Amino acid sequence: MRVTTTRRSVLRFPVKRLVDVVGSGLLLILTAPVMALVYLLVRSTSRGPALHRQMRAGRHGKPFCMLKFRTMHVGAHRQRAALSDRNEADGHLFKVRNDPRITKAGRHLRRLSLDELPQLVNVLRGDMSLVGPRPLPCEESDYKGEARRRLLVPPGITGLWQVSGRSNLPWDDMVRLDLHYVDNHSVTMDLAILARTLPAVLSARGAH
């Protein structure tokens, strides 16, 4: 995707927020039956709550509680250290292919990104945007240099690197795409990314 640099406007964030409120509200209504089924699936196939809550870094580094459907067994965070030698990602990411902490139902939810549907509530609240850099855990958000500019815009459910390869991309490419978004984002660009999100999800490329 090529997007030319746009002139900054004081209306850019208010218009983006309006699109987020309207878009997330409509999507919450449309996906409510799906989320109800996912809720029941998670509760009936593994022990623990259906929703997983985690503190993430929002705009300007402000922490917020991000919601998602639980895809791992309870206590999975305590097993991360034991899997550190299997980490296939770099930078601030942690990805293990065939991660043993992920439940059977969770693998399918992640492949289709259904686990992220509760983040529409975060968008409606104003913690996140429909489009933007993915939020990382607060303890991993102390970026250095140019990477800190990722925090100048609200984090998003989807973004440039999600539609450009997801976890297949190295950390430096993810940061480069996120910074390109920070410098050039507009409503037109957001709509283009949203249009590419569903095909990217259905392809399951880089989803693990």
C-alpha positions in Angstrom: 0.0 0.0 0.0 1.4 3.4 -1.0 0.0 6.5 0.7 1.3 10.0 0.2 2.0 12.2 3.2 -1.1 14.1 4.1 -1.2 17.6 5.6 -1.9 17.5 9.3 -5.3 18.8 10.4 -6.8 19.6 13.7 -9.9 17.7 12.6 -8.0 14.5 12.0 -8.4 12.9 15.4 -12.0 14.1 16.0 -13.1 12.7 12.7 -11.2 9.5 13.4 -12.9 9.2 16.8 -16.3 9.7 15.1 -15.6 6.9 12.7 -14.5 4.7 15.7 -17.6 5.3 17.7 -20.0 4.7 14.8 -18.0 1.8 13.4 -17.4 0.0 16.7 -21.1 0.5 17.7 -22.4 -1.1 14.5 -19.8 -3.9 14.6 -20.8 -4.7 18.3 -24.4 -5.1 17.2 -23.5 -7.2 14.1 -21.1 -9.4 15.9 -23.1 -9.9 19.1 -24.4 -13.4 18.1 -20.8 -14.4 17.2 -19.4 -13.2 20.4 -22.1 -15.0 22.4 -21.1 -18.3 20.7 -17.4 -17.7 21.2 -18.1 -16.9 24.9 -19.9 -20.2 25.3 -17.2 -22.1 23.4 -14.4 -20.8 25.6 -16.3 -21.5 28.8 -17.3 -25.0 27.8 -13.9 -26.2 26.4 -11.4 -25.1 29.1 -11.4 -24.0 32.7 -11.4 -20.3 33.5 -13.1 -17.1 32.5 -14.1 -16.4 28.9 -12.6 -12.9 28.8 -8.9 -12.2 29.3 -7.9 -8.8 30.6 -4.4 -7.3 30.2 -2.9 -3.9 30.8 -1.6 -2.4 27.5 0.0 0.9 26.5 -2.4 3.4 24.9 -1.9 6.7 23.3 1.0 8.6 24.8 1.8 5.5 26.8 -1.4 5.8 29.0 -2.2 2.3 30.3 -5.6 0.7 29.7 -7.2 -2.7 30.3 -7.5 -4.5 26.9 -10.2 -7.1 26.5 -10.0 -10.3 24.4 -11.4 -13.8 24.5 -9.2 -16.2 26.5 -7.2 -18.5 24.1 -4.7 -19.9 26.6 -5.0 -22.1 29.6 -5.3 -20.4 33.0 -1.8 -19.6 34.4 -0.2 -19.5 30.9 1.8 -16.4 31.8 3.8 -18.4 34.4 5.0 -20.8 31.7 6.4 -18.1 29.4 9.9 -18.2 30.8 10.1 -21.9 30.1 9.3 -21.2 26.4 11.7 -18.3 25.9 14.2 -20.5 23.9 11.4 -21.2 21.4 10.4 -17.6 20.8 10.3 -17.0 17.0 9.7 -13.3 17.2 12.1 -10.4 17.8 11.9 -7.0 19.4 9.0 -6.7 21.9 7.0 -9.6 20.5 6.7 -13.1 21.8 5.4 -15.8 19.4 5.8 -19.5 19.6 4.4 -21.7 16.8 2.3 -24.5 18.2 2.4 -22.8 21.6 1.4 -25.5 24.1 -0.3 -22.9 26.3 -3.0 -22.3 23.7 -6.2 -24.2 24.0 -7.7 -26.2 21.1 -10.5 -23.7 20.7 -8.0 -20.9 21.1 -6.1 -21.9 18.0 -9.2 -21.5 15.8 -10.1 -18.2 17.5 -6.7 -16.8 16.9 -6.5 -18.0 13.3 -9.7 -16.0 12.5 -8.9 -13.2 15.0 -12.2 -13.8 16.7 -10.5 -13.5 20.1 -10.0 -9.8 19.4 -13.7 -9.0 19.0 -14.1 -7.7 22.6 -11.7 -4.9 21.7 -14.6 -3.2 20.0 -15.6 -2.3 23.5 -12.2 -0.7 24.0 -12.7 1.3 20.8 -16.1 2.4 22.0 -14.6 3.5 25.3 -11.9 5.5 23.6 -9.0 3.3 24.7 -8.3 2.1 21.2 -9.1 2.9 17.6 -10.4 0.6 14.8 -7.1 1.2 13.0 -3.6 1.9 14.5 -0.5 0.2 15.8 -1.2 -2.9 17.9 -0.9 -2.2 21.7 1.9 -4.0 23.5 2.0 -4.8 27.2 2.8 -1.8 29.4 6.0 -3.3 30.7 7.3 -3.7 27.2 6.3 -0.3 25.9 9.5 1.6 26.9 10.5 1.9 23.3 13.7 3.7 22.3 14.2 6.3 19.6 11.8 6.4 16.7 9.8 3.4 18.0 8.3 5.7 20.7 6.4 7.5 18.0 4.0 4.5 17.8 2.4 5.9 20.9 1.4 9.2 19.3 -1.8 7.7 17.9 -4.4 5.4 19.6 -3.6 1.7 19.3 -5.8 -0.2 16.9 -7.5 -3.5 16.4 -6.0 -3.7 13.0 -3.2 -1.8 11.2 -0.8 -1.7 8.4 1.4 -4.6 9.6 -1.6 -6.8 10.3 -2.6 -6.6 6.6 1.0 -6.9 5.5 2.0 -10.2 7.0 1.1 -10.2 10.7 3.5 -12.3 12.7 5.6 -13.2 9.7 7.1 -9.7 9.7 10.2 -8.9 11.7 10.0 -6.3 14.5 11.8 -3.6 12.5 9.4 -3.9 9.6 6.4 -3.8 12.0 7.8 -0.6 13.5 8.5 0.9 10.0 4.9 0.2 8.9 3.5 1.6 12.2 5.5 4.8 11.9 4.4 5.2 8.3 0.8 5.0 9.6 1.6 7.5 12.4 2.9 10.0 9.8 0.3 9.5 7.2 -3.0 8.3 8.7 -6.3 9.7 7.5 -9.9 8.5 7.3 -9.2 7.3 3.7 -6.2 5.3 4.8 -8.2 3.8 7.7 -10.9 2.7 5.4 -8.4 1.1 3.0 -6.8 -0.8 5.8 -10.2 -2.0 7.1 -11.1 -3.2 3.6 -7.9 -5.3 3.6 -8.4 -6.7 7.1 -11.0 -9.3 6.4 -9.1 -10.9 3.4 -5.9 -10.9 5.6 -7.8 -12.6 8.4 -9.3 -15.2 6.2 -6.0 -16.0 4.6 -4.6 -16.7 8.1 -1.2 -15.7 6.9 1.1 -15.0 9.8 -1.6 -16.0 12.4 -0.2 -18.1 15.3 
